Amino acid sequence: MTLSTHVLDVARGVPAAGVGVTLVQVVGAMRVDLASGTTDGDGRIAGPFGGDLQPGEYELVFKAGAYLKATGTPSFYDEIPVRFIIAESRHYHVPLLLAPWGYSTYRGS
């Protein structure tokens, strides 16, 4: 199973380049960092992010505060964790739509 992600800055209407993202595997109370990367000029991290993943619970942690500060945008958020479960053998795409005072995510294709 593979994973990809991208971030769009919906307030500015552009891909969010330079956002730090960490992939974490969650096993009970234990958290294991699997991969870290930074979004490219198209707001994407080249996949497969984290390699071949096993079924289980994962979290993408987006470093939104640092990105928004770098763009001169005040923000309410620092890090945005998005927790999800991988159950099927397929590709997963987890995008983040980012704004200074809110965000949205969904399971893409």
C-alpha positions in Angstrom: 0.0 0.0 0.0 1.3 3.4 -0.9 0.6 7.0 0.2 0.9 10.4 -1.4 -0.1 13.9 -0.2 -0.2 17.4 -1.3 -1.1 20.8 0.2 -3.1 23.6 -1.4 -3.1 27.1 0.0 -6.7 28.0 -0.6 -6.4 31.5 0.8 -3.8 32.4 -1.7 -5.0 30.1 -4.5 -1.7 28.4 -5.0 0.0 25.0 -4.2 1.7 25.3 -0.8 5.4 24.8 -1.5 7.7 24.3 1.5 5.3 22.7 4.0 7.1 20.2 6.2 5.2 16.9 6.6 5.9 13.9 8.8 4.4 10.4 8.4 3.8 8.7 11.8 2.7 5.1 12.4 0.5 4.9 15.5 0.5 1.6 17.4 -1.5 2.0 20.7 0.2 4.7 22.7 3.4 4.4 20.6 4.2 6.8 17.7 6.9 5.9 15.2 8.2 8.5 12.7 8.4 6.8 9.3 9.3 9.6 6.9 9.6 13.3 6.7 9.5 15.6 3.6 8.8 19.0 2.3 6.2 19.9 -0.4 7.6 20.9 -3.7 6.6 23.8 -6.0 3.4 21.9 -6.9 2.6 21.4 -3.2 3.3 17.7 -3.4 5.7 15.2 -1.8 6.9 12.7 -4.3 5.5 9.3 -3.6 5.3 6.7 -2.4 5.7 8.7 0.8 6.9 6.3 3.5 7.5 3.4 1.2 5.3 0.3 1.2 2.9 0.6 4.2 1.2 -2.2 6.1 -2.4 -2.1 7.3 -2.7 0.1 10.4 -3.2 3.5 11.9 -1.1 6.4 10.6 -0.9 10.2 11.0 0.3 12.9 8.6 1.5 15.9 10.6 1.6 19.1 8.5 3.8 22.0 9.7 1.3 24.6 8.7 2.4 27.3 11.1 5.9 27.5 9.8 4.6 27.7 6.2 2.1 30.4 6.9 4.6 32.4 8.9 7.0 32.2 5.9 4.3 33.6 3.6 3.7 36.5 6.0 0.2 35.1 6.9 -1.0 35.1 10.5 -2.5 31.8 11.5 -4.3 30.0 14.3 -2.6 26.6 13.5 0.9 25.4 14.1 0.9 21.7 13.3 -2.1 19.9 11.8 -2.3 16.1 12.5 -4.5 14.0 10.2 -5.0 10.5 11.5 -6.3 7.8 9.2 -6.5 4.0 8.9 -5.0 2.0 6.0 -7.0 -1.2 5.6 -7.1 -2.1 1.9 -4.3 -2.9 -0.4 -4.4 0.2 -2.6 -2.9 3.6 -3.0 -4.0 6.3 -0.6 -3.9 10.0 -1.2 -4.4 12.4 1.7 -4.5 16.1 0.6 -4.7 19.2 2.9 -6.6 22.3 1.9 -5.0 25.0 4.0 -6.2 28.5 5.1 -5.0 30.7 8.0 -8.1 30.0 10.1 -9.2 26.6 8.9 -8.4 23.5 6.9 -10.0 20.6 5.2 -8.8 17.1 4.2 -10.3 14.1 2.4 -9.3 10.7 1.0 -8.3 11.4 -2.5 -7.5 9.0 -5.3 
